[in-house]
Amino acid sequence: MKVYNFKMDDWATYKPLSNTYEHALEYKCVILEVLHDDPYYDYKIFIDVRGIIRNVRESDLFPCGQTK
């Protein structure tokens, strides 16, 4: 059973392509749902300011204010 670091309604920093680029863009997001049954994605998030809902992996999320 996988242990998830974030729960619903937690704020986080979403950094897409965080493993590829050192200075990738960062977005503040809120966790909408923990995807327990999805084999690939871990969370459904809402990206603040951009107004986009995305399914993401936990490796692209960081606690607010921490991106490494």
C-alpha positions in Angstrom: 0.0 0.0 0.0 1.4 3.4 -1.0 1.8 6.1 1.5 0.7 9.6 0.3 2.4 12.7 1.6 -0.5 15.1 0.7 -4.2 14.9 1.5 -7.2 16.6 0.1 -7.3 20.4 0.5 -3.5 20.6 1.1 -1.7 23.4 -0.7 1.5 22.4 -2.5 3.9 23.6 -5.2 3.5 21.9 -8.6 6.7 21.9 -10.6 6.1 20.1 -13.9 9.2 18.6 -15.5 11.0 18.9 -12.1 13.3 16.0 -13.0 14.2 17.5 -16.4 14.9 21.2 -15.8 16.6 22.8 -12.8 14.7 26.1 -13.3 11.3 24.7 -14.3 8.2 26.8 -13.7 6.5 26.5 -10.3 2.7 26.8 -9.6 0.8 26.9 -6.4 -1.9 24.3 -6.3 -4.4 22.6 -4.1 -5.0 18.9 -3.9 -8.6 18.1 -5.0 -8.4 14.3 -4.7 -6.0 11.5 -3.8 -6.1 8.9 -6.7 -5.7 5.7 -4.7 -7.0 3.5 -7.6 -5.0 5.1 -10.5 -1.9 3.1 -11.4 0.0 6.1 -12.9 -1.2 9.3 -11.3 -1.3 10.0 -7.5 -3.3 13.3 -7.2 -5.8 15.5 -9.0 -4.9 19.1 -8.4 -6.2 22.6 -9.2 -3.5 25.0 -10.4 -4.1 28.4 -8.8 -4.1 31.4 -11.1 -4.1 29.3 -14.3 -7.4 27.6 -13.4 -6.4 24.2 -14.7 -7.2 20.8 -13.2 -4.6 18.1 -13.8 -3.7 14.6 -12.7 -0.1 14.5 -11.5 2.4 12.3 -9.9 3.7 12.9 -6.4 7.3 13.4 -7.7 6.1 16.7 -9.2 4.7 18.1 -6.0 6.5 19.7 -3.1 5.4 21.3 0.2 4.7 25.0 -0.2 7.9 27.0 -0.1 10.1 23.9 -0.8 11.0 22.8 -4.3 14.0 20.5 -3.8 
